[in-house]
Structures are given as structure tokens and as C-alpha cells.
Amino acid sequence: MNPRCIENENPKMNMDMNMGVNGCMCPPIYECPEEKVCERYIVHEVPHIIPIHTKMVNHHIYRHTYTPCFTYQEVDTCENINDGCQMM
């Protein structure tokens, strides 16, 4: 590539079109391309359905209690005692 200024036959036109920072315009220099990486995070919401079955178990417990029922009986007896006395 030619780093010199492009010359024109018309000096006024050369000055207007080709003037850069240093007073002359050079052809562009193509650099190696750069790669920029932008990362983004995308959250996907996945709903889950969980069926829940409830089973109720009722335990019926019978506690037996015993109450004694007493009966009472009274008996009178009669006894005769004879001391050897005989009656005639």
C-alpha cells in the first residue's frame, strides 16, 4: 500500500478531499477482525404437576373395662347344744 497522499491535478480539490489530521489522507488499513463474545442467560420455567393422594386410616380401639358386681348372702343357722341333760 502506498502511504503517500493521493495527488490530484487540482491542488484546491486535493486539499479539500484528501486533507487528514497531518494534512494528507491515506488509504485505510484493514486490521485483523476481533471477536467479542456476549453471554446471556435465559431462564426457562418448567412447571411440574405432582398429584398427591391422601389416605386417612381410622383406627378404632376398644378398651374393655371390667367392673365386678358383688352379690351378698347372709345365712342364719341355729344350733342346739345339750350338756348331757336328758329330759324325761
Buried (B, 14 or more C-beta within 10 A) or exposed (E): EEEEBEEEEEEEEBEEEBEEEEEBBBEEEEEEEEEEEEEEEEEEEEEEEEEEEEEEEEEEEEEEEEEEEEEEEEEEEEEEEEEEEEEE
